[in-house]
């Protein structure tokens, strides 16, 4: 994950709740779901960052960039 972005507490809370529901709402430790949610969201961010990095530089300049003389 890039340093400029952080995963909000709300996103972690929502993901932890989603994981808790998928597990059948057990009475076990909520911290485990919180940590799993953080881990999964950070992994998603790393994949996004890699996909973004792999997409640059663009292969073609913008049509109206002034690079070409017409």
QUITANOR-V786857 format. One record per run of one state. SS is the DSSP state (A for helix, B for strand, O for the rest). FROM is the first residue (numbers start at 1). TO is the last residue. If there is no record, write none. Layout:
BEGIN
ss from to
SS FROM TO
SS FROM TO
END
This chain:
BEGIN
ss from to
O 1 8
A 9 22
O 23 29
A 30 54
O 55 70
END
